C-alpha cells in the first residue's frame, strides 16, 4: 500500500494555525502591557514586595552566617565527647575545629579511597593542611597509631594532595617508632594530649605544633 503524504492543504493549515497562535500571544502581551501602563501602581507594589522579600532573604543569610561564626569561635570539645563519637563524626569534629581556627575552606573528605586524607584545609597563612584522623573508641586503651599509619600519610599527603602540613590526629596513643618516623619525615602528630588542648581551647593548631612551615603569604595573622 502506498503511504499517504500530507498534502499542501494540511501544511498550509498548520502554518496558519501557528501564525494565529503567534498573533494571539502578541495580542495578549499588548493587552497586558497596556493594562500595566494604565495601572502603574501595580508595578510599584510588586517591585516593593520583591525588594522586601530579597532584603529579608539577605538578612536571614547574613544572620545565619554571623551565628555560624559565633558558634565556630566558641566551639569546644572535651576528650570524653570525642571518644564517644563515631569515626566519621570525629572527622567532622576535626574539620569544625579547623574552621574555628580560621580555615574557611576546611572540608571532610574521609571515606573509601580518600588516599590518607580525611580533612583538608587552608589556614589564614595560605598553608595547605592534610589531616588523617585515627579515632579510638576506647581512647588510650585502644590500639596505638603505628608507623604504617604514618607511612600512608607520608606517601600521599604531599605528592597526591599537595600538603604543606601533613598531620595525623588521634584521640588515642602513638607508638614511639611512629613518633620517630614522623619527625624524620616532617610529619606532625596530634596525640591525645595535644588534641585535648586544641579541642578545649581557642589556640589554633599551628600554634601547638613545632616546626610548622612558614606562611605562604603575609596576612593579618602573620
N, C-alpha and C positions, 0 to 999 in steps of 0.2 A: 504494500500500500504506500502511496505517496504521502510524505509528510507535508501537512498543511503549513504554509508560510503565512506570516502576518501580512496582510495587505496594507497598502499605503493609507487606506482609510483609518485603520486602527492606530497606525503610527501617528497620524495627524490628531486623532482623538486624545492619545496620550500626551502629545506635545501641548495641545490646547488645555488639557487638564492641569498640567504643570504650570502653564502660563497663568491660568485663572487662579491657581493656588498662590503663586507669587504675587499677583495683583492684590488678592485678598490680604496677604500678610503685610504688604506695603500700606494698604489702606488702614489696617488695624494700627500699624505703627504711627501713621499720620494722625489718626484719631487720638491715640494715647498721648502723643507729644502735644497736640493741640489742647487736650484736656489739662495736661500738666502745666502748660503755659498759662492757661486760664486759672488754674488753682495752684499757683506757685508756692503757696504756703505749705502745701503737702510735701514738696521737696525740702523745704526748710525743716519741717518736723522730722522727716525721715533722716535727713543729714544730722540733725541734733541727736536723734536716737542712736544713730551709728557711732557718732563721736562719744556719746556716753557709754555705749557698750564697749567700744575699743578702749576707752580710758579705764573702765572697770576691769577689763581683762588685763591691761598692762599693770594696773595697781596690784591685782592679785598675783601676777607673775613676779613683780618686784618684791612683794611681801613674802612670798614663798622663798625667794632667793635669800632675802635677809634672814628669814627664820633658819634656813639651812646653814648659813654662815655662822649664826649664833650657836646653833646646835653642834656644828662641827668644832667650833672653838672650845666648847665645853665638854667635848667628848672624852670620856674616861672609861677605862675597863679595869676591873680587878682580875687577878690571876684566876680566882675561882670561877669568875664569869667566863673567861677564855677557855678554861679547862672543860666547862660544860657544853661548849659549842660543838656542833658538827664541823667536820674539817672544812666543808665549803663555806660555812658561816665564819669560821676562823679566818679564811682568806678574805672574806668581805670585811671583817673587822680590821685586818691589816690595811686593806685598801682605804677604809674610812679614816684610819689614823694618819695615813699619808696625806689624805685630803685635808685633815685637820691641820697638818703642818704646812699647808700651802701648795700642795701638788694638785692643782685643779683637774688635771687630766688623768689622775690615778684610776686604774681600771683593773678589775679582776679578770684574768684570762685562764685561770686554772681549769683543769679538766683533762680528758683524754687527748693526747697529742700536744700538750702545752710546751713540750721540749724544755722542761725545767723552769718555766716562768709561770708563777701563779698570780703575781701582781706586777704591773708596770706603771711607772710614774715618772714625771719630770719635775724636779724640785724648782723652787724660785730662782736658783742659781744656774739653771739650764742643764743640770746634770741628769742623765737618764738612769733610772733605777730599775733593776730587775730583781724581783724578790721571789724566792722559793719558800713556801710555807710547809712546815712539818708539825702537824698537830698531834699531840699525845693526850688521849683522853684521861690517862692516869697521871699526867704531869711528870714529875720527876720519877715516878715509879714505872713509867712507860719505857719502851725501848729507846735507847740513845741514838741520836743522829750520828752516823758514822761517815767515814771517808768516802764510801761510794756515793752518798747523797751529795757531798761537795763536788765530787768528780763530774756528776751530771750537770750541776750548775756551772762549773768551770768550763765544761765543753760547749755550752750553748749560750751563756749569758752575753758574752761579748761578740762572739762570732756570728751567732744567729740573731740575737735580739738587740745588738748594738749598745750594750750596757756600759755606762761609765762607772757605776757602782753595782756590784753583784752581791746580794745578801741572802743568807738563809736565816729564817726566823722560826723558832720553836718555843713551845711552852714546856719543853722537857729538857733532857740532858744532851750534851755534846761530848763525844769521846775526845780524849787528849790527842790521839793521832789526827782526828778530823780538824781539831783546832790548829794543830801544827801545819796541816796541809793548807788550811785557809790562809794562814799567814804567808806561806811560801807562794801561793798563787794570787795574792792580793784580793782575797775574798773576805767578806765580812760576816761574822756570826753574831746573831742576836739570840743569846741563850735566855733561859727563864728569868734570870735576874735582870738582864738588860731590858727584856720585854716588859717586866713588871714596872720598871722605872719609866719606860717610854709610854706605856699604856695608861698609867695613872697620873702622869704629869702633863705639862704643856710644852716641854722642850722637844724640838724636832729631832728626828732620829740621827741626822748628820752631826748633831752636837754631842751625841752619846757614843759615837764610833770614832776610832782612831784612824789616822791616815786616809781620810776620805779625799778623793781627788779635788783639786781646786775648782772654783766656779768656772763655768764655761763662758759666762758673760757677766758684766757688772750689773748689779741690781740694787734696789733699796735695802736688800737684806745683806749685802756684802759688807 
